[in-house]
């Protein structure tokens, strides 16, 4: 079984690339989905409330993601707060990913894609045989983020919290450019897929 990591800057199109790989037969593991489950767990929520106060939990008991984001991406204590949150979430997500990888290997899956926004930052490069970097100009990514409702300040805060783009790209085996249309992106992914299916090297 081959495992492909997909990385890139904020709003670069990582999920789009993962989807194109899925269309060709890969199984995609979305780390954000596992992170949402971990964040909503009673154990994690209890520790977040102890550190940040009850405002990080909604009236129905679910996590208030906006309030949590405000504490880990803004303010003087943002860096320490983010490290605290990641110390709670990352090990749980890693454990779930490893379980899923084992299960997929056991049933004969040939290609798995890890859609993990902080794959390099979390130290999970070792889980991947190959890594794709999804490139897009900053102004393009900012526009996409704005369509999601992010302000320029929010984009900048979250970008600053991640590894520099150049270092992410340096950790990858291949780069796809996602500043054009979807068809161009599909063609690049198709070429990589063809190379990987016919060779043991990226």
C-alpha positions in Angstrom: 0.0 0.0 0.0 1.3 3.4 -0.9 0.4 6.5 1.2 0.4 9.9 -0.4 0.3 13.1 1.7 -1.2 16.3 0.3 0.1 19.5 1.7 0.0 23.2 0.8 -0.8 26.7 2.1 -4.2 27.8 3.3 -6.9 27.6 0.6 -4.4 26.2 -1.9 -6.7 23.4 -3.0 -5.5 20.4 -1.0 -8.9 18.8 -0.8 -9.5 19.3 -4.5 -6.3 17.3 -5.2 -7.3 14.7 -2.7 -10.7 14.4 -4.5 -9.0 14.0 -7.9 -6.9 11.2 -6.4 -10.0 9.6 -5.0 -11.6 9.7 -8.4 -8.7 7.5 -9.6 -9.2 4.9 -6.9 -7.4 6.2 -3.8 -8.9 6.2 -0.4 -8.8 9.6 1.3 -8.3 10.0 5.0 -9.4 13.5 6.0 -7.6 14.5 9.2 -9.9 17.5 9.8 -12.8 15.0 10.2 -10.8 13.1 12.9 -9.8 16.4 14.5 -13.5 17.5 14.8 -14.3 14.2 16.6 -11.3 14.7 18.9 -12.3 18.3 19.7 -15.8 17.3 20.6 -14.7 14.5 23.0 -15.6 15.1 26.6 -12.0 14.8 27.7 -10.7 17.4 25.4 -13.6 19.8 26.0 -13.1 19.6 29.7 -9.5 20.5 29.4 -10.3 23.4 27.0 -12.9 24.8 29.4 -10.4 24.5 32.3 -7.9 26.6 30.4 -10.0 29.0 28.4 -13.3 29.2 30.3 -16.9 28.1 29.4 -17.1 30.4 26.3 -15.3 27.7 24.3 -18.3 25.4 24.7 -21.7 26.1 23.2 -25.0 25.9 25.1 -25.6 22.4 23.7 -22.2 21.2 25.0 -20.5 21.2 21.6 -17.2 23.0 21.0 -17.4 26.7 20.0 -14.9 26.6 17.2 -14.9 30.3 16.7 -14.1 31.1 20.3 -11.4 28.4 20.3 -9.9 29.9 17.1 -9.8 33.3 18.7 -7.6 32.0 21.5 -5.2 30.0 19.4 -4.7 32.4 16.5 -4.9 35.9 18.1 -3.6 37.6 21.2 -0.4 37.5 23.2 -0.9 33.9 24.3 -1.9 32.5 20.9 1.3 30.5 20.4 1.2 28.8 23.8 -2.6 28.3 23.5 -2.1 26.7 20.0 0.6 24.4 21.4 -1.8 23.3 24.2 -4.6 22.6 21.7 -2.4 20.7 19.4 -1.0 18.6 22.3 -4.6 17.5 22.9 -5.7 17.0 19.3 -2.7 15.7 17.3 -2.0 12.5 19.3 -5.6 11.5 19.1 -5.8 12.2 15.3 -2.5 10.4 14.7 -3.8 7.3 16.6 -7.0 7.3 14.5 -5.1 7.7 11.3 -2.8 4.8 12.1 -5.7 2.6 12.9 -7.4 3.5 9.6 -4.1 2.9 7.7 -3.8 -0.5 9.3 -7.4 -1.4 8.5 -7.0 -0.3 4.9 -3.8 -2.2 4.5 -5.4 -5.3 5.9 -8.2 -5.2 3.2 -5.7 -4.8 0.4 -6.1 -1.1 -0.4 -3.4 0.0 -2.9 -3.3 3.8 -2.5 -4.3 6.0 0.5 -4.3 9.8 0.6 -3.7 11.7 3.8 -5.4 15.1 3.6 -3.6 16.6 6.6 -3.2 20.4 6.7 -0.4 20.3 9.3 1.2 17.1 8.1 4.7 18.5 8.2 4.3 20.6 11.3 2.9 17.7 13.2 5.8 15.5 12.2 3.8 13.0 10.2 6.0 12.9 7.1 7.0 9.4 8.2 3.5 8.1 7.4 3.9 9.0 3.7 5.7 7.3 0.8 5.1 10.4 -1.3 4.0 14.0 -0.6 2.3 16.4 -3.1 2.6 20.1 -2.5 -0.3 22.1 -3.9 0.9 25.5 -5.0 -1.1 28.7 -5.5 -0.2 32.4 -5.3 -1.0 34.1 -2.0 -3.5 36.5 -3.6 -5.4 33.5 -5.1 -5.5 31.8 -1.8 -6.6 34.9 0.0 -9.5 35.3 -2.4 -10.5 31.7 -1.8 -10.3 32.2 1.9 -12.4 35.3 1.7 -15.1 33.2 -0.1 -15.2 31.1 3.0 -15.8 34.1 5.1 -12.3 34.7 6.4 -11.1 38.2 6.9 -7.6 39.3 5.7 -6.5 39.4 9.3 -7.7 35.9 10.0 -6.0 34.6 6.9 -2.7 36.2 8.0 -3.0 34.9 11.5 -3.5 31.3 10.4 -0.8 31.5 7.7 1.7 32.8 10.3 0.9 29.8 12.5 2.0 27.3 9.9 5.3 26.3 8.5 6.5 28.8 5.7 5.3 27.8 2.3 8.9 27.3 1.0 9.6 24.8 3.7 6.5 22.9 3.0 7.3 22.7 -0.7 10.8 21.5 0.1 9.4 18.6 2.1 7.4 17.3 -0.9 8.3 15.0 -3.7 6.1 16.7 -6.3 4.3 20.0 -6.8 1.0 20.7 -8.6 0.0 24.2 -9.6 -3.5 25.2 -8.7 -3.8 28.8 -9.9 -5.5 27.8 -13.1 -8.8 26.0 -13.9 -9.9 22.7 -12.6 -9.1 20.9 -15.8 -5.5 22.0 -15.6 -5.3 20.7 -12.1 -6.9 17.4 -13.1 -4.3 16.9 -15.9 -1.4 17.4 -13.4 -2.8 14.9 -11.0 -3.4 12.4 -13.8 0.2 12.7 -14.9 1.4 12.1 -11.3 -1.0 9.2 -10.9 0.2 7.6 -14.1 3.9 7.9 -13.0 3.2 6.4 -9.6 1.2 3.5 -11.0 4.0 2.6 -13.3 7.0 3.2 -10.9 8.0 2.9 -7.3 9.4 6.4 -7.3 7.5 9.7 -7.2 
